[in-house]
């Protein structure tokens, strides 16, 4: 494979990509942009194509169409028969299971990428030692990967990816191989390292917490397509798919708005929301905004429906109820309220939501 | 490596984590071996072991030093060791890349090529020798050109012995290394690529060290096969003491006029084989398991 000569920068710094990978049974077609210094998270359920997108960015999976440019240099464009092979891309990858070379010490693992980029052995090792120190593992330089804990291996993998100073850092589910306790620690450290990193970082995860904590912007992928893109706060407030709504713990519906009233698609129900819109909208309210009543309440609640309890499970210190009726609702109430109402699966109750707690936004 | 993982099913006593020896005893007591299997198994064992015992029993131990001092033994043994080692080196040099090609690339006819590579394993070595003669002989396809261009003739030379041995031994190495390559995670090579390593650098610095145990085992197998090579060698290289007469050839020749010498030579080869096996078990199969 020949390495094309670098073209003059024609586009903005950072990643500009439309990644198209067609594998017959699965097709990925996503657009991604990220500026230097930014952390972009690709969030989505398993099988959504997140990892394929990451591999495409690294050049490990060839594009079938589209275009990828990094800092204005086109790395891949099938239509122009252009493809920079992985080893010539200024890219660093932290793999899900790290893939530290088992026959090399932590130090030599970190030095690997420096050696291939032309540094002499002694220089590479000195630089690698510096990186191990930065991730707090100077004492473990001589350790083989199998002697490292999960959290330590993750940090060595991060140091190895960062050492050659990539312009694009890719992290594939960087926390998934860690236990819950380590995860907290490692997440905080990773956040610090990413904050120091001046190029683009793309993080693949199915854990919304990782995404919210680590990323500046999120791109939500489902079924190989982007369903939503924005800042974590924006996405948490205004989810545009059931997947995202579940992740951020919101009841989400689509419907047609007329002023404050939203006629919900596929349900014989109208939801009154705080905002006024007209046309197709999303409408959402949190499970904590739902109140339940044994008898039909007299008050002023305009969002009121008879529902049946389909399921209940403990969720933190709340009980999460799965309610069926004119519209499917997830509700969080206290265990005390469950006892007071005498709720069990099959119970028929009234569910109310204050209009001020329900929000609508254009679809 | 840990034998605890192979603990037999059954029994709540498992929680006390029995030592490996106890586990094995339990397993043996648990299932009785049917006679229908036991008898042929023991017969088979006897069939394999008895000739070795016979060799050791019949060996003229008292006259052994004088038998081995006949003047043909040490040159033959030395030639055998040298040619087997050279054949192994040739196999490594050509066989490891070939194994990589078979394991890591996808091209039309790959499966057919793999079958071709394994053919020398099942082909009678004498046929291999004849085939080598037809290709590398003075009038052979390649041999004629080698002779006219470089003045090199392979048949009936020490180099010819190496060629014949490499021909039969290399498939062992290729299969062993290919298996090791398939068993190793190719994603390490991807990781190397993301760190700027070309495919060859990744092969040299990552793949080779990872499959080193497989290469070692394959090399020992190939070396042992080369050491015992008879058919292809005698057909292609002949039987000239000092230049092409390897140990197996010397044994066969001695058997006609001096059986005691043949037995003594055989014992020497047997000892070499046992040493190889010991080395193989200790250093490679143990590490690879």
Interface residues (C-beta under 8 A of the other chain):
Chain A: X58 X59 X60 X85 X86 X87 X88 X89 X91 X92 X93 X95 X99 X101 X102 X103 X112 X113 X116 X117 X160 X161 X164
Chain B: X185 X187 X188 X190 X191 X192 X193 X194 X195 X196 X197 X198 X199 X201 X205 X206 X209 X210
